[in-house]
Amino acid sequence: MKNWLQAGAMAAALALSTAAGTARAANPAPIDRFGDWLAQTYDDNGKTLCYATSAPKKQAGNFKSRGNPYIAVTHAPQAGVRDQVSYIAGYELKPNSEVTLVIGNQSYALSVLQKDRAWAKDPDADKALIQAMRKGNTLTIKGTSARGTDITDTYSLTGFSKAYQAIGAACKVQ
């Protein structure tokens, strides 16, 4: 699990930082926008990363300031990463807590936390989440900040399946 998470964490951090417009090196190359999802690639010294990102449609919580939250699905085939779901909260997450994703009547956990980012515990959890995202209409994410503030973000899944197909084709992981 550790190698999968480390490789994916780097890819996801890059995907999320470029989604937020803070890329340090080369710019990401957009594939296309599909509904509420943006599919992009990024060349990391000859290694292609492919990812789809979306921003929340609605944010709730008693917060005074917050960064830009995003959710991303990343493929980094050269690192052995496929279908990695990651979330950047826009605030530091409470240590030893869990971020909960709800699609329809199913709940999923992102239990691997690092500062303002969260990931699923393993590739099997990611695959289950991807399947639900492809079938769902909305995704609700609930987390707790390091200061104890409960936050709820609601994302549209409109266009997710097409964005997911596009990043799969771009990274040849169909």
Secondary structure, 3 states (H helix, E strand, C coil): CHHHHHHHHHHHHHHHHHHCCCCCCCCCEEEEEECCEEEEEEEECCEEEEEEEECCCEEEECCCCCCCCEEEEEEEHHHCEEEEEEEECCCCECCCCCEEEEECCEEEEECEEECCEEECCCHHHHHHHHHHHHHCCEEEEEEEECCCCEEEEEEECCCHHHHHHHHHHHCCCC
